[in-house]
Amino acid sequence: MIMTQISLLPWREELRQEQKKQFAMMAAMTCILAAAIVGLIHFQMQSKIDYQLSRNSFLSNEIAQVDEEIKEISDLQKVRRSLIERMEVIQDLQGSRPSIVHLFTEIVSTVPNGVYLESLEQTAGNLLINGEAESNARVSTYMRNLADSAWLKDPNLTVIEIEDITVNRISTFTLTVKQTSPNASAEEDDDGGLQQ
């Protein structure tokens, strides 16, 4: 019997070469696919980062605008407080106008003959009166007139001095009196008189 000899070596070698080519192609395809996946993930992450950065920038701009508005509101509140204070001062002045007229009328009407006023000073609802009188009795009459006044009350003599000028004896005096109003309540009177 004759056996044919067939050599399978080239066929096996060719199969190995083919398998190597397929492996190299699969490795290359795997690398390309992995690179594409990594690139896609990187692109998505970068787009999300860019989107978040744009949102942060938008929020920063909005916060800056709100801060400016808050500053403007604070400035407007200061102006408002200043205007309210001015309005209150004007209203107080408007309300005290008649009382000033009454005050001067009362001062004139309460001064008896022989009493001369030298100065008049108003502080927080009180009057400080300096003057001269021909006698102590004239000062007493003046204090009674002040006590009977509807716009003045509680006269208090703080200083009285007698100066002997030749024949005439002059009494210099200093007294305080509280301002009030015929319509003033007891609480207002206790608070120190009519505020000017």
DRENPA-3360 file (N, C-alpha, C; in nm, 2 decimals, always signed):
BEGIN
1 = MIMTQISL = +0.08/-0.11/+0.00/+0.00/+0.00/+0.00/+0.09/+0.12/+0.00 ~ +0.04/+0.21/-0.08/+0.12/+0.33/-0.09/+0.04/+0.44/-0.02 ~ +0.11/+0.51/+0.06/+0.05/+0.62/+0.14/+0.10/+0.75/+0.07 ~ +0.00/+0.83/+0.05/+0.03/+0.96/+0.00/+0.07/+1.05/+0.12 ~ +0.16/+1.12/+0.09/+0.21/+1.21/+0.20/+0.15/+1.35/+0.17 ~ +0.07/+1.39/+0.26/+0.02/+1.53/+0.25/+0.08/+1.61/+0.36 ~ +0.13/+1.72/+0.33/+0.19/+1.81/+0.43/+0.09/+1.91/+0.47 ~ +0.05/+1.91/+0.60/-0.04/+2.01/+0.65/+0.02/+2.13/+0.71;
9 = LPWREELR = +0.15/+2.13/+0.70/+0.22/+2.25/+0.76/+0.19/+2.38/+0.70 ~ +0.18/+2.40/+0.57/+0.15/+2.53/+0.52/+0.00/+2.57/+0.55 ~ -0.08/+2.47/+0.56/-0.22/+2.51/+0.59/-0.23/+2.56/+0.73 ~ -0.16/+2.49/+0.82/-0.16/+2.53/+0.96/-0.10/+2.67/+0.98 ~ +0.01/+2.69/+0.91/+0.08/+2.82/+0.91/-0.01/+2.93/+0.86 ~ -0.08/+2.90/+0.75/-0.18/+3.00/+0.70/-0.29/+3.03/+0.80 ~ -0.34/+2.92/+0.86/-0.44/+2.94/+0.96/-0.39/+3.03/+1.08 ~ -0.27/+3.00/+1.12/-0.21/+3.08/+1.23/-0.20/+3.23/+1.19;
17 = QEQKKQFA = -0.15/+3.25/+1.07/-0.14/+3.39/+1.01/-0.28/+3.45/+1.01 ~ -0.37/+3.38/+0.96/-0.51/+3.43/+0.95/-0.56/+3.47/+1.09 ~ -0.54/+3.38/+1.19/-0.59/+3.41/+1.33/-0.51/+3.53/+1.39 ~ -0.38/+3.54/+1.35/-0.31/+3.66/+1.40/-0.37/+3.79/+1.34 ~ -0.40/+3.78/+1.21/-0.46/+3.90/+1.15/-0.59/+3.93/+1.21 ~ -0.67/+3.83/+1.24/-0.80/+3.86/+1.30/-0.79/+3.91/+1.44 ~ -0.69/+3.86/+1.51/-0.66/+3.91/+1.65/-0.62/+4.05/+1.65 ~ -0.53/+4.08/+1.55/-0.48/+4.22/+1.54/-0.59/+4.31/+1.50;
25 = MMAAMTCI = -0.68/+4.27/+1.41/-0.79/+4.35/+1.37/-0.89/+4.37/+1.49 ~ -0.92/+4.26/+1.56/-1.00/+4.27/+1.68/-0.94/+4.36/+1.79 ~ -0.81/+4.35/+1.81/-0.75/+4.44/+1.91/-0.75/+4.58/+1.86 ~ -0.73/+4.60/+1.73/-0.74/+4.74/+1.68/-0.88/+4.79/+1.69 ~ -0.98/+4.71/+1.66/-1.12/+4.75/+1.67/-1.16/+4.78/+1.81 ~ -1.10/+4.70/+1.90/-1.13/+4.72/+2.04/-1.07/+4.85/+2.09 ~ -0.95/+4.87/+2.05/-0.88/+5.00/+2.09/-0.96/+5.12/+2.03 ~ -1.00/+5.11/+1.90/-1.07/+5.22/+1.84/-1.20/+5.24/+1.92;
33 = LAAAIVGL = -1.27/+5.13/+1.95/-1.40/+5.14/+2.02/-1.38/+5.20/+2.16 ~ -1.28/+5.15/+2.23/-1.25/+5.20/+2.36/-1.22/+5.35/+2.35 ~ -1.13/+5.39/+2.25/-1.10/+5.53/+2.24/-1.23/+5.62/+2.21 ~ -1.31/+5.56/+2.12/-1.44/+5.63/+2.09/-1.52/+5.65/+2.22 ~ -1.53/+5.54/+2.30/-1.61/+5.55/+2.42/-1.56/+5.65/+2.52 ~ -1.42/+5.64/+2.53/-1.36/+5.74/+2.62/-1.38/+5.88/+2.57 ~ -1.36/+5.90/+2.44/-1.38/+6.03/+2.38/-1.53/+6.08/+2.40 ~ -1.62/+5.99/+2.38/-1.76/+6.03/+2.40/-1.79/+6.06/+2.55;
41 = IHFQMQSK = -1.74/+5.98/+2.64/-1.76/+6.01/+2.78/-1.69/+6.15/+2.81 ~ -1.57/+6.17/+2.76/-1.50/+6.30/+2.79/-1.58/+6.41/+2.73 ~ -1.63/+6.40/+2.61/-1.71/+6.50/+2.55/-1.84/+6.53/+2.63 ~ -1.91/+6.43/+2.68/-2.03/+6.45/+2.76/-1.99/+6.52/+2.89 ~ -1.89/+6.47/+2.96/-1.85/+6.53/+3.08/-1.81/+6.68/+3.06 ~ -1.73/+6.71/+2.95/-1.69/+6.85/+2.92/-1.81/+6.93/+2.90 ~ -1.91/+6.88/+2.82/-2.03/+6.96/+2.79/-2.11/+6.98/+2.92 ~ -2.12/+6.88/+3.01/-2.18/+6.91/+3.14/-2.11/+7.01/+3.22;
49 = IDYQLSRN = -1.98/+7.00/+3.22/-1.90/+7.10/+3.30/-1.92/+7.24/+3.24 ~ -1.92/+7.25/+3.11/-1.94/+7.38/+3.04/-2.08/+7.43/+3.08 ~ -2.18/+7.34/+3.07/-2.32/+7.38/+3.11/-2.32/+7.43/+3.25 ~ -2.26/+7.36/+3.34/-2.26/+7.40/+3.48/-2.19/+7.53/+3.50 ~ -2.07/+7.55/+3.43/-2.00/+7.68/+3.44/-2.09/+7.79/+3.39 ~ -2.16/+7.77/+3.28/-2.25/+7.88/+3.23/-2.36/+7.91/+3.33 ~ -2.41/+7.81/+3.39/-2.51/+7.83/+3.50/-2.46/+7.91/+3.62 ~ -2.33/+7.87/+3.66/-2.27/+7.94/+3.77/-2.24/+8.09/+3.73;
57 = SFLSNEIA = -2.20/+8.11/+3.61/-2.18/+8.25/+3.56/-2.31/+8.32/+3.56 ~ -2.42/+8.26/+3.51/-2.55/+8.33/+3.51/-2.59/+8.36/+3.65 ~ -2.58/+8.26/+3.75/-2.61/+8.29/+3.89/-2.53/+8.40/+3.95 ~ -2.40/+8.40/+3.92/-2.31/+8.51/+3.97/-2.36/+8.64/+3.92 ~ -2.40/+8.65/+3.79/-2.45/+8.78/+3.74/-2.58/+8.82/+3.80 ~ -2.67/+8.72/+3.82/-2.79/+8.75/+3.89/-2.77/+8.80/+4.03 ~ -2.68/+8.73/+4.10/-2.65/+8.76/+4.24/-2.60/+8.91/+4.25 ~ -2.51/+8.94/+4.16/-2.45/+9.08/+4.15/-2.56/+9.18/+4.13;
65 = QVDEEIKE = -2.66/+9.15/+4.04/-2.77/+9.24/+4.01/-2.86/+9.26/+4.14 ~ -2.88/+9.14/+4.21/-2.96/+9.15/+4.33/-2.89/+9.23/+4.44 ~ -2.76/+9.21/+4.45/-2.68/+9.29/+4.55/-2.69/+9.44/+4.52 ~ -2.69/+9.48/+4.39/-2.70/+9.62/+4.35/-2.84/+9.67/+4.39 ~ -2.94/+9.59/+4.36/-3.08/+9.63/+4.40/-3.09/+9.64/+4.55 ~ -3.03/+9.55/+4.62/-3.04/+9.56/+4.77/-2.97/+9.69/+4.82 ~ -2.86/+9.72/+4.76/-2.79/+9.84/+4.79/-2.87/+9.96/+4.76 ~ -2.94/+9.96/+4.64/-3.03/+10.07/+4.61/-3.14/+10.08/+4.71;
73 = ISDLQKVR = -3.20/+9.97/+4.75/-3.31/+9.97/+4.84/-3.26/+10.02/+4.98 ~ -3.14/+9.98/+5.02/-3.09/+10.04/+5.14/-3.07/+10.19/+5.14 ~ -3.02/+10.24/+5.02/-3.01/+10.38/+5.01/-3.14/+10.45/+5.01 ~ -3.24/+10.39/+4.94/-3.38/+10.45/+4.94/-3.44/+10.45/+5.08 ~ -3.41/+10.34/+5.16/-3.46/+10.34/+5.30/-3.40/+10.45/+5.38 ~ -3.27/+10.48/+5.36/-3.21/+10.59/+5.43/-3.27/+10.72/+5.39 ~ -3.29/+10.74/+5.26/-3.36/+10.86/+5.22/-3.50/+10.87/+5.28 ~ -3.57/+10.76/+5.28/-3.70/+10.76/+5.33/-3.70/+10.80/+5.48;
81 = RSLIERME = -3.61/+10.74/+5.56/-3.60/+10.77/+5.70/-3.57/+10.92/+5.72 ~ -3.48/+10.97/+5.64/-3.44/+11.11/+5.64/-3.57/+11.20/+5.61 ~ -3.64/+11.16/+5.51/-3.76/+11.24/+5.47/-3.87/+11.23/+5.58 ~ -3.88/+11.12/+5.64/-3.98/+11.10/+5.75/-3.94/+11.19/+5.87 ~ -3.81/+11.19/+5.90/-3.76/+11.27/+6.01/-3.79/+11.42/+5.98 ~ -3.76/+11.46/+5.86/-3.79/+11.60/+5.82/-3.94/+11.63/+5.83 ~ -4.02/+11.54/+5.79/-4.16/+11.56/+5.79/-4.21/+11.58/+5.94 ~ -4.15/+11.49/+6.03/-4.19/+11.50/+6.17/-4.15/+11.64/+6.23;
89 = VIQDLQGS = -4.03/+11.68/+6.19/-3.98/+11.81/+6.24/-4.08/+11.92/+6.19 ~ -4.11/+11.92/+6.06/-4.20/+12.02/+6.00/-4.34/+12.01/+6.07 ~ -4.39/+11.89/+6.10/-4.52/+11.88/+6.16/-4.51/+11.93/+6.31 ~ -4.40/+11.90/+6.37/-4.38/+11.96/+6.51/-4.38/+12.11/+6.51 ~ -4.31/+12.17/+6.41/-4.31/+12.31/+6.40/-4.44/+12.37/+6.36 ~ -4.52/+12.30/+6.27/-4.65/+12.34/+6.24/-4.74/+12.34/+6.36 ~ -4.73/+12.23/+6.44/-4.81/+12.22/+6.56/-4.78/+12.32/+6.67 ~ -4.65/+12.36/+6.67/-4.61/+12.45/+6.78/-4.62/+12.60/+6.74;
97 = RPSIVHLF = -4.65/+12.63/+6.62/-4.67/+12.77/+6.58/-4.77/+12.85/+6.67 ~ -4.89/+12.79/+6.69/-4.98/+12.87/+6.77/-4.93/+12.88/+6.92 ~ -4.86/+12.78/+6.96/-4.82/+12.79/+7.10/-4.71/+12.89/+7.12 ~ -4.63/+12.92/+7.02/-4.53/+13.03/+7.03/-4.60/+13.16/+7.04 ~ -4.70/+13.18/+6.96/-4.78/+13.30/+6.97/-4.84/+13.32/+7.10 ~ -4.90/+13.22/+7.15/-4.97/+13.22/+7.29/-4.86/+13.25/+7.39 ~ -4.74/+13.18/+7.38/-4.64/+13.20/+7.48/-4.60/+13.35/+7.48 ~ -4.57/+13.41/+7.37/-4.53/+13.55/+7.38/-4.64/+13.64/+7.43;
105 = TEIVSTVP = -4.77/+13.61/+7.39/-4.88/+13.68/+7.45/-4.89/+13.67/+7.60 ~ -4.87/+13.55/+7.65/-4.87/+13.53/+7.79/-4.76/+13.60/+7.86 ~ -4.64/+13.59/+7.80/-4.53/+13.66/+7.87/-4.56/+13.81/+7.88 ~ -4.61/+13.87/+7.78/-4.64/+14.01/+7.78/-4.75/+14.04/+7.88 ~ -4.85/+13.96/+7.88/-4.97/+13.99/+7.97/-4.94/+13.96/+8.11 ~ -4.84/+13.87/+8.15/-4.82/+13.84/+8.29/-4.72/+13.94/+8.35 ~ -4.65/+14.01/+8.28/-4.54/+14.10/+8.34/-4.62/+14.22/+8.40 ~ -4.60/+14.24/+8.53/-4.67/+14.35/+8.60/-4.58/+14.48/+8.59;
113 = NGVYLESL = -4.64/+14.59/+8.62/-4.57/+14.72/+8.62/-4.45/+14.71/+8.72 ~ -4.34/+14.76/+8.68/-4.22/+14.76/+8.77/-4.13/+14.64/+8.75 ~ -4.17/+14.55/+8.66/-4.08/+14.43/+8.63/-4.04/+14.44/+8.48 ~ -3.91/+14.42/+8.46/-3.85/+14.43/+8.33/-3.77/+14.31/+8.30 ~ -3.80/+14.25/+8.19/-3.74/+14.12/+8.15/-3.61/+14.16/+8.07 ~ -3.50/+14.09/+8.10/-3.38/+14.11/+8.03/-3.35/+14.00/+7.93 ~ -3.38/+13.88/+7.96/-3.36/+13.77/+7.87/-3.46/+13.66/+7.89 ~ -3.48/+13.58/+7.79/-3.57/+13.47/+7.79/-3.51/+13.36/+7.71;
121 = EQTAGNLL = -3.50/+13.24/+7.77/-3.43/+13.13/+7.71/-3.52/+13.00/+7.72 ~ -3.55/+12.94/+7.61/-3.64/+12.82/+7.60/-3.56/+12.70/+7.58 ~ -3.58/+12.60/+7.67/-3.51/+12.47/+7.66/-3.61/+12.36/+7.70 ~ -3.64/+12.27/+7.60/-3.72/+12.15/+7.63/-3.85/+12.18/+7.71 ~ -3.93/+12.27/+7.67/-4.05/+12.30/+7.74/-4.04/+12.38/+7.86 ~ -3.92/+12.43/+7.89/-3.91/+12.52/+8.01/-3.85/+12.65/+7.96 ~ -3.89/+12.76/+8.04/-3.84/+12.89/+8.01/-3.75/+12.94/+8.12 ~ -3.64/+13.00/+8.09/-3.55/+13.06/+8.19/-3.56/+13.21/+8.17;
129 = INGEAESN = -3.61/+13.28/+8.27/-3.64/+13.42/+8.26/-3.54/+13.50/+8.35 ~ -3.47/+13.59/+8.30/-3.39/+13.68/+8.38/-3.45/+13.82/+8.37 ~ -3.45/+13.89/+8.48/-3.51/+14.03/+8.47/-3.48/+14.11/+8.60 ~ -3.54/+14.23/+8.60/-3.52/+14.32/+8.71/-3.66/+14.36/+8.76 ~ -3.67/+14.39/+8.89/-3.80/+14.44/+8.94/-3.77/+14.55/+9.04 ~ -3.87/+14.64/+9.06/-3.85/+14.75/+9.15/-3.85/+14.70/+9.30 ~ -3.91/+14.58/+9.32/-3.91/+14.53/+9.46/-3.94/+14.38/+9.45 ~ -3.92/+14.31/+9.57/-3.94/+14.17/+9.57/-4.09/+14.14/+9.56;
137 = ARVSTYMR = -4.18/+14.23/+9.60/-4.32/+14.22/+9.59/-4.36/+14.21/+9.44 ~ -4.29/+14.29/+9.36/-4.32/+14.28/+9.21/-4.29/+14.15/+9.15 ~ -4.18/+14.09/+9.20/-4.14/+13.95/+9.16/-4.24/+13.85/+9.20 ~ -4.29/+13.87/+9.33/-4.40/+13.77/+9.37/-4.52/+13.79/+9.29 ~ -4.56/+13.91/+9.26/-4.68/+13.93/+9.17/-4.66/+13.87/+9.03 ~ -4.54/+13.89/+8.98/-4.51/+13.83/+8.85/-4.52/+13.67/+8.86 ~ -4.47/+13.61/+8.96/-4.48/+13.47/+8.98/-4.62/+13.42/+8.99 ~ -4.71/+13.50/+9.06/-4.85/+13.46/+9.07/-4.92/+13.47/+8.94;
145 = NLADSAWL = -4.88/+13.57/+8.86/-4.94/+13.59/+8.73/-4.90/+13.47/+8.64 ~ -4.78/+13.43/+8.65/-4.73/+13.31/+8.57/-4.80/+13.18/+8.61 ~ -4.83/+13.17/+8.74/-4.90/+13.05/+8.79/-5.04/+13.05/+8.75 ~ -5.10/+13.16/+8.73/-5.24/+13.17/+8.69/-5.26/+13.16/+8.54 ~ -5.15/+13.17/+8.46/-5.16/+13.16/+8.32/-5.20/+13.02/+8.27 ~ -5.27/+13.02/+8.16/-5.32/+12.90/+8.10/-5.20/+12.83/+8.02 ~ -5.10/+12.91/+7.98/-4.99/+12.85/+7.90/-4.86/+12.84/+7.97 ~ -4.86/+12.88/+8.10/-4.74/+12.87/+8.18/-4.77/+12.81/+8.31;
153 = KDPNLTVI = -4.68/+12.74/+8.38/-4.71/+12.68/+8.51/-4.59/+12.66/+8.59 ~ -4.60/+12.64/+8.71/-4.49/+12.60/+8.81/-4.38/+12.70/+8.80 ~ -4.40/+12.83/+8.83/-4.28/+12.92/+8.83/-4.19/+12.89/+8.95 ~ -4.06/+12.89/+8.93/-3.97/+12.86/+9.04/-3.86/+12.96/+9.04 ~ -3.85/+13.04/+9.14/-3.75/+13.14/+9.16/-3.62/+13.08/+9.20 ~ -3.51/+13.09/+9.12/-3.39/+13.03/+9.15/-3.29/+13.13/+9.21 ~ -3.29/+13.26/+9.16/-3.20/+13.36/+9.22/-3.28/+13.49/+9.23 ~ -3.25/+13.56/+9.34/-3.30/+13.70/+9.36/-3.19/+13.77/+9.43;
161 = EIEDITVN = -3.15/+13.88/+9.38/-3.05/+13.97/+9.44/-3.10/+14.11/+9.45 ~ -3.07/+14.18/+9.55/-3.11/+14.32/+9.56/-2.98/+14.41/+9.55 ~ -2.99/+14.50/+9.45/-2.89/+14.59/+9.43/-2.93/+14.73/+9.48 ~ -2.85/+14.79/+9.56/-2.89/+14.92/+9.62/-2.82/+15.03/+9.53 ~ -2.90/+15.08/+9.44/-2.84/+15.19/+9.35/-2.90/+15.32/+9.40 ~ -2.82/+15.39/+9.47/-2.86/+15.52/+9.53/-2.99/+15.51/+9.60 ~ -3.10/+15.57/+9.55/-3.22/+15.57/+9.62/-3.31/+15.45/+9.58 ~ -3.30/+15.41/+9.46/-3.38/+15.29/+9.41/-3.32/+15.16/+9.44;
169 = RISTFTLT = -3.40/+15.07/+9.49/-3.35/+14.93/+9.52/-3.40/+14.85/+9.41 ~ -3.31/+14.78/+9.33/-3.35/+14.70/+9.22/-3.32/+14.55/+9.26 ~ -3.42/+14.47/+9.23/-3.41/+14.32/+9.26/-3.39/+14.26/+9.12 ~ -3.27/+14.19/+9.11/-3.25/+14.11/+8.99/-3.29/+13.97/+9.02 ~ -3.36/+13.90/+8.93/-3.41/+13.77/+8.95/-3.39/+13.68/+8.83 ~ -3.39/+13.55/+8.87/-3.38/+13.44/+8.76/-3.49/+13.34/+8.81 ~ -3.58/+13.31/+8.72/-3.68/+13.21/+8.75/-3.70/+13.12/+8.63 ~ -3.75/+13.00/+8.66/-3.79/+12.91/+8.55/-3.94/+12.88/+8.56;
177 = VKQTSPNA = -3.99/+12.86/+8.45/-4.14/+12.83/+8.44/-4.16/+12.72/+8.33 ~ -4.25/+12.64/+8.35/-4.28/+12.53/+8.25/-4.39/+12.58/+8.15 ~ -4.37/+12.54/+8.02/-4.47/+12.57/+7.93/-4.58/+12.46/+7.93 ~ -4.70/+12.50/+7.90/-4.81/+12.40/+7.90/-4.91/+12.45/+7.80 ~ -5.02/+12.39/+7.79/-5.13/+12.43/+7.70/-5.26/+12.41/+7.77 ~ -5.36/+12.49/+7.74/-5.49/+12.46/+7.81/-5.55/+12.33/+7.78 ~ -5.51/+12.27/+7.66/-5.56/+12.14/+7.62/-5.47/+12.02/+7.66 ~ -5.35/+12.05/+7.73/-5.26/+11.95/+7.76/-5.31/+11.86/+7.87;
185 = SAEEDDDG = -5.28/+11.73/+7.86/-5.33/+11.63/+7.96/-5.23/+11.63/+8.07 ~ -5.26/+11.57/+8.18/-5.18/+11.56/+8.30/-5.05/+11.49/+8.26 ~ -5.05/+11.39/+8.17/-4.93/+11.31/+8.13/-4.83/+11.41/+8.07 ~ -4.89/+11.49/+7.97/-4.80/+11.59/+7.90/-4.74/+11.68/+8.00 ~ -4.81/+11.73/+8.10/-4.76/+11.82/+8.20/-4.65/+11.75/+8.28 ~ -4.67/+11.62/+8.31/-4.57/+11.55/+8.39/-4.44/+11.53/+8.31 ~ -4.46/+11.52/+8.17/-4.34/+11.50/+8.09/-4.25/+11.62/+8.07 ~ -4.29/+11.73/+8.13/-4.20/+11.85/+8.12/-4.26/+11.96/+8.04;
193 = GLQQ = -4.39/+11.97/+8.02/-4.45/+12.08/+7.96/-4.46/+12.06/+7.81 ~ -4.50/+12.17/+7.74/-4.52/+12.17/+7.60/-4.38/+12.16/+7.52 ~ -4.36/+12.06/+7.44/-4.24/+12.05/+7.37/-4.24/+12.14/+7.25 ~ -4.13/+12.21/+7.22/-4.11/+12.30/+7.11/-4.02/+12.25/+7.01;
% end
